[in-house]
Amino acid sequence: MKKTSSFIVPLIILFFIFSLLSCASKKNLYYFQGNETVLNEVYKYTPTLKPDDLLIITISALDMESTLPFNQQSPYNVSSSGSESITSTNPRLKTYLIDENGEIDFPVLGKLKLGGLTRSQAMDFMKDKLRVYIKDPSVNIHISNFRITVLGEVAKPGTYTLSNEKITILEALGLAGDLTIYGKRKDIMVIRDKDGDKTFTHVDLTTNDIFKSPVYYLSQNDIIYVHPNGAKTNSSAYSATNSIFISLAGIILSVISIITR
């Protein structure tokens, strides 16, 4: 009976240690820990137009003929990177690059300063200008090179060009295949260009505070960098720590086996 007791007690201790390790690992991997009540304070952010944005601008009205001078077609296909290639078929609407002064050169209207405006504000601004020439004009502006870059410990790092101009940091990480097990969920860095300066914002995916962050909604050309966690930088701390206890467990069990013979 004494031998059995001496054998069981160490096993209970080992089981307790492994349980603690498992809990610690889960705590570092789970997202949005804490209060699960509905959040009503999600940070609201609307991207503004910036220099180097490539715009597709469509003008429409009941009298479509009156819009023709403003809907110029281009013999070029323009890629999201801004490069052009000549095409003889299926010409597309001309794109307008916002220059360093925040301006575009638009047919008939000339120089228009759209930089710093939201899409909605820019469309209203152009409507006011067009009413001189078109009755009840409608304006649609699309950023054709809206892109974000995801780097670091994700499954598919790279630059993503998006058709939707409203994307969250969570959706961007989803596009990149989510974080690897080596991604540091408590320290995601978002690099943003603001008025020519780079801003660096750090967010923690393991808490609900991410939904209140000013970088929850991304802006065009944002860069998301996922830092490696200790497991990566220390040649896999997750497995290294467990290996120590597994080795220790083996030694203890061997000793117990010898003692209880």
Steps between C-alpha positions, in 0.01 A plus 500: 500500500789730587665429166181579313460828689857606424434430133168687475600824677773597248261426214243737651767768533607452137141516381456828690816647344394407146156649563660831597715496186196431286308789656791738448528404134126548438508840669768615255314365197134592558357821353265752668531377857309671779151647507277348231225761521397680183737785417338827395821699480659367182736767369352668195750586229448608141807508275581827326641541151877535493782576255576203272141374520383391156135598450237372261237774474165430335256780421137416423170682450162456331648670196800272452613691192580799719740285703712384206764776528562394860507121453812478291628158408863403501679281244704372794438233757635627829610246758466548873869593513440792263672351195328530162468266203342585165191308398312522171179349635269565791632845596435590860406819674797725551660492844610809689807502720494731800826696490719611789283810541186288541366601158375327187467647151143429392349565154326838464520570874880517508693469827294365790636460851364170631783404736390495862133448413305182559348335193159633597633854542688481169188382316291784644775748411506382139121502475498870588758569229314294239159660552616787279521255208267210589151489644481287816840334461600187688863429586665175600864485610688175542859461620639244258830449683372468858749257646637385832809298585520223760845388613653283769356189661196438279425209270498707178699824535474744211332806353126477434310726260138531608174579327345601831635823646385420853690215658582418861829375636331167576383462140850585376654234723236259370607574142855418603392163638502604869798504734725200525551340841815712520315831458501733801129560547558758772705730280380562145652813347321716242713748305299784348595798288344817641572830329835371380604360839501137611297412807544174691206357694511179704189291566426192709282236336451311825272771644179667385678838496593433137149611398563847645838547337547780241654238269211252526392632160795516264600779266649452153869403502491397867764244595419235760797332662458196723792465740637152572428375849745348745447159347648626174777721632618244753488208257155390609443578866161323482660166421824566689321557831286193450807295404664583832202373695463196277864413564452564870189283497696221336770519765246504783309205357825307454596565862152398617520184292832409663378579853173307469655182365 
